[in-house]
Amino acid sequence: MKRWLKLAAGAAAFTLATAGCAGSSGSDTAASSSGNAPLSGTVTVWLMTGSAPATLTDALNKEFETAHPGVKVKYEIQQWDGIQQKLTTALASGAPPDVIEVGNTQTAAFASQEGVLTDLTADKDSFNGGQWLKGLADSGSYDGKTYGVPFYAANREVIYRKDMFEQAGIAKPPASNDEWIDAIGKLKTKFGSDPDFQALYMPGQNWYALLSFVWDNGGDIAKADGKNYQASLDTPEAKAGLEFYKKLVDTSGTKAPKDADEAKPQQATVYGAGKVAMMIGLPWELATAAKTDASLTGKTGAFAIPSKTAGQSAPVFLGGSNLAIPANSKNVAAAKEYIKLLSSAKYQSQLAAAGVVPGTSTDLTGLDKDPLGSVMAKASANGKAVPASPKWGDVESGQNPVKDMLTAYLTGKKTLDQATADANAALNKLIGG
């Protein structure tokens, strides 16, 4: 269940060979289906490893073939290593797969290039469009059109030690930023005599957590300017988010490096050592921590990232995948029917049971049964996406200006004004204009 981290951490900008991509957005098969003729041929589906349980895809493919006797599903699981180049090559060819899974921070890079992805705007209703979470819908849109159907997503929450909270006299999880800071103080009072104790493990470059604070204060990382984006990290609202991030770092007693993110070292392993009361992470990180100490499973709970407004939770970054159809697909009609079935409540509920937020269904029954998953599911309703810029991959795959900004500000190498101004300039070079 760690798969989505790769989606939101390794995107690259895609430049496809226009000679191979321009042209048809369908085929004879697609045309024949418009008259309700039976579908035929093969529909090739590329989903990423770990995205959907085999029990789901086996049942899905069998049901699809039964409903459409003339169609054969060629289901192929793809590996994350090398997928960027493999997708680029396939989409530029005359025979791409018919259904592909694309990271939701990558979708705009494909959608912005003419003749690469099929416009699915008119088909949204058949894909349960009325139930899409706004954050997921935004990630699949470009220039007012829909090119990606939400598949699944996940978002961060505060994972905490229930036993430590109880011992520190904290009766209930914090429901505001002020209560969160107060809880940190109580935890330090109770356990601070231990030099290894950390009330909150807070890496300096956990920029996905930073997004929550920026959004909660009314800011954004960048704002749309026509088809382009202009960085907005230097606004008062964005700066307020950074200031709260620094307040958490300074008051929590964290020993996390200020020049690394939550993966270096793996924060779940740090939490598993038993000296950390809280971390901002994904539900399945508990399983990693429990490899060190199995008792943590019963001692751990979760609460939504608090807002500055009491009783509310902060917006969260939704990272995950979209489903798309290459414009050069030879079986667009069958591909649409396949996505229609996969986006139905029947199969989306199975994704929820697997531990992720379903992309096209509000049925969260499976997640509701898990203490950490239920918190993630509830918080996802207030989820958002990163800017749908075709160049966003350059931000995440290169020298991320947001990470550099955090380190410079937290270490005191730059003032808040200088750090945000420099990050804004660097970000504009990547995605602006």
N, C-alpha and C positions, 0 to 999 in steps of 0.2 A: 504493500500500500504506500510505498515511498515514491511511486512512479511520478506523481504530479510535480514533485520537486524538480525533476528534470525538465518538465514542460515550461516551468517559469524561470528556469535558470540558464538554459542553454540555447536560446533562440538566436538565429542569424538571419541577416537580410538575404533575400533570395532574388537572383537575377536570372530569369529564364530566357532561353533562346527564342526570340520572337518568331522566328521562322517555324518553329515547331509548335508554338502555342496559339498563334492567331488563327482565326477561322471558325470552324463549326463548333456549335455548342450542343450537338446531338448527333443522331444517326437515324438510319432507316427504322431501327427498332423503336426509337423514341417517337418517331413520327407516326408509326403504325398504332402505337398505344393511344394516341390522341383520339382515335375512333373507337376506343375500348376493345381493340383487338387483343387477343391473348399475348402476353409477353413471351419472349423466347430468347435463347442464347445463354450466355454466361455472364454473371455479374461478379466481378472481382472486387473483393473487399480487403482493405489493408487497415487493420487495427494494431495498436502498439501492444507490446508485451506487458501484461499486468493490467491492462485497461479494463477488461471485462472477464469475469470468471468463465471457465470453459463450460460450466453447466448452463450459463446464460447463452453463450454463442452457439453451443450445440443445439439447444432447444430452438433458438431463433432461426438458425439456418434450416433446420428441419421443417419448422412451421412455414417459413417462406417458400421453400421448394414445394411443399404440399399445396399451398395456396396458389402457386404459379407452376404447374407441372412442366411447362415448357422452358423453365429457367433453372440453371444449375449455379449454385453458389460456390465460387472459388475463394475460400477464406484463407488469408495468409497473415500470420502474426509477424510483425516487424520489430526489429531491435532498435533501441534508441541510438546506439553507436552507429554513426554513419547515415542516419535516416535523412538528415538535411540534404545531403548530396543525392541520395537515392530518390527522394521525392522530386528534387529539382530536375533530375534526369528523366524520371518517369513522366512528369507533367509536360516536359518539352517534347516528348515522343508522340508518335501517332497512335500508340496503344497503351495509354495509362490505365491504372486501376479505375474502377467505377465509383467506389466509395473510399474515401481516405479520412484518417484521423489526423488532425493538425492541432498543435498546441494553440491555446487561445491567445497567446501573445504573438503568435506567428501568422495568424490568419490574414491580417491586413497586408502583410508583405506579398502574399499570393493574390489577394483580391484586388490590389491596386494595379495589377498588370493585366492589360486587356487580353481576353481570350484564354485565361488560365483556369478560372473557376466558373462554374455555372451559377448564374443569378437565380437564387431561390426565393426571392421576395414574394412572388405570387403563390408560393407553396407553403408559406409559414403556417397557415391554419391546419394543413394536413399533418404538420409536424408538432401539433400541440402548441402552436405559437403563443396562445393566450396564457400559457402557464410558465413561460420562460422567465427566469430571474433576469431583472434588468441588466445586472452586471454581466451576465453571460450573453445576453442578446447583444449588448454593445460590442462585445469582443468579436462577434461574427459579422458585424456590419462594416461597410465602408462606403463612403460617399452616398449615404442614404439608402443603400441596397443591402440585402442580406445574402451573404455567401457561405456562412457557416451556421450549422444547427448545433446548439449546445449539446454536448455529450454528457459530461460530468464535470464536477469542480470540487474544490476543497478550500477551506479557509482556516486561518489561525485562531487560536483561543488561548486563554491563560490556563495552563495545566498546573495544579497545585497539590501540595501535601495536606490532606484533610487532617491528619493527626497533628501536624505542626500548628496548623491554624487553631485547632482546639486547645492545644497546650498553651498557645500564646493568648488565649482569651478572645479569639476572633469568632464571633457567633455565626456569621454568614459571609459569603463571598462579597467582595467590594462591588458596589453598584454605581460608583462614580470615581473619577480620578482622585478626588480628595480622600475617599475611603480607601482607595488603593494605596496611596502614600501612607495613610494612617496604619494600614495593615502591615506595611513594610516596617514601620517604626516599632510596632508591637512584636513582630517576629525578631527583629534585631535585639530588642530588649530581652526577650526570652532566650535566644540562642546565640547572641552575639559574642559571648565569651569564648565560643569555639572559633579559632582563627580561620577555619576552613568553611565556615557557614556563609551562605549567600541567600538573602531573602528572595532575590530575583536574579536569575542568570540572564544577563542582558548583553549580548555581543554588540560591539560597536557598529557593525555594518548590517544589522538586521533591518534592511530597508523596507521589507514588506510590512514589518510592524510599524515602521515610521509612517508609511502611507496611511495607516489607520489614524494616527494622531494628526497628520496634516489634513486629511479629509474631515476629521471630527471638528477641526477648528475652521472649517469653511474654505480651506485652501485646496490646491491640486498641484500635481507635479508638472503638468503642462495643460494648456487650454487650446481648444480647437481654433484654427484660423483658416477657414475654408477647408481645403483638403489637407492642409498642413497643421502643425502644432507649434505653439510658442511656449517655451519653458516658463514656469511661474513659481519657481522655488524662492524667489526673492520678495514675494508678497508678505504682508504682515500676518496673514492667516497661515501660510506655510511655515513662516518663522516660528509662530506659536507652537506648531507641531514639533518642530525641532527642539524648542526649549523644553517641552514636556519630556521628550525622549531623553534629553540630557539630565533632567531632574530625576528620572527613573534610574539612570546610570549612576548618578552621584549619590543618591540616597539608598540604593539597594544593597550596597556592599558587594556588587558583582566583581568577580575576578576574571571575567571574560575579556579577551583581547579587544582593544578598540580598533584594531586594524584588520579584523576578520569577521565573517558572518557566522550564522548558527551551525554551519557545517564544519568549521575549523576551529576547535575540535567539534565533533558531533555533540550538540547540547544534550541529547537524550542520554548519552553515556555519562556526561557530567551529572545530570539529574539522577541517574541510576546509582551514583556513588553515595547518595543519601545525605548530602550536605546542602542541598538546594531545596528551597521551599516552593519556588515558582519558576516557570519558564513560559515563554510565548511560543507555542508550537502547534503541530498538527496532531490529531488524536492518536494516530498510529505510532507516534514517537514513544508512547508509553510502552509499547511492546518491546522496543529496543532497550529502553531503560530497565524493563523487567528481566532482561537477560542477565543483568548484573545482580538484581535483587527482586526475586519473584513476588515478594510481599508488597511491592509498590503498587501492584495492580489493585489491591483492595484498599490501599491508603491514599489513592490518587483520585482527585475530582477535577472539574474544569468549570470555568466561568467565562462569559464573553468579555472581550477586551472592553474595559469600561470607557464611558464617554465623560467629557467634562460636565455634561448635563446629567444630574442625578437621575437614576432610574432608566437611563438609556444605555445602549451599547454603541461603541464607535463603529463606523463603517469598516469593512474588512476587504482585503484583496482576494478576489476569487481567481484562483489559478486552476487550469484544467485543460480540457480538449473540446474542439468542435468537430463536427462531421461535415465533409464537403464533397462535392462531385466535380471532378475535373471537366473542363469545357470540352475536351477532346474525347471524353468517354464515348464508347461505342454502344452503351446501353443506359442512357440517361433515365429513361422511363423506369426500368427495373431498379436502378440505383435509388430513385426517389421512393419507390415502393419499399425498398429495403430500409431506408432511413425512417420512413413512416412507421414501419413495424418496430424498429429499434427505439423510436421515440415514444412509443405507446406506454401507457402507465404499467402495463404488464411487465415489460422488460426494464423500465426505468426504476420500478420498485425493487427489482433485483440488484440494481446498482446501489441503491440505498442500503440494502441488506449487506452489501459488500463493503460498506463503510465510506461511501462518497456521496456528495450532494448530486442527485440526478439532475440532468440538464433540462429536461422537458416535462417534468412532472412535479406536482406539489405533494405527492405521496411520499412522506418521509418515515413511514412506519418502521422500516428496517433500522434507520439511524436512531429513532426514538428509543429503541430498546437498549442502546448503548449509552452510558452516562456521559462519555466524552463526545460521542457522535451526535447526541441530541443537542448539546450546546452548540456544536458547529453548525448543525442544520438550522437552528433558530437564528443564529447570527448571520447566516448566508442571505437571509432576506434583506439585509442591509449591506449587501456586497457590491463591489465595484471592480472595474477592470482598469488596467493601465491604458494610457492613450493608444487609440487604434491607429498608430502611425506605421506605415510600411517600413519605416527605418528603425522601429523599436528594437529589433534584434541586435542592432549595433550597440545599443545601450547595455543590454544584458550579457552579450558575448564578449564585449571589449572592456575597456577601462571605465567602469561604471561611475559616472560623475556623482551620482547620489551616494554611493559608498565612500568615495573620496571626500565628499562634503562632510559626511558624518564623522569620519576619522579626524579630519582637520579641526572640526568644531569641538569634538569631545576631548581631544588631546590639548586643546588650547593653542594649536599652531595658527589658527585663524579665528578671527572674531565671527560672530554669527553673521554679520552683514557681509564680511569678506567671503566667508565660506559659501553662503547662498549665492552671492553675485558670481563667484567663479564657477559654481556648479551650474548656474543658469546659462552662462556663456558656453560652457562645454556641452551642455545638453542641447542647446540651440544649434550647435555645429553638427550634432548627430541627427536631430529630427526636425529642425526648423527650416522652413523654406524648401 
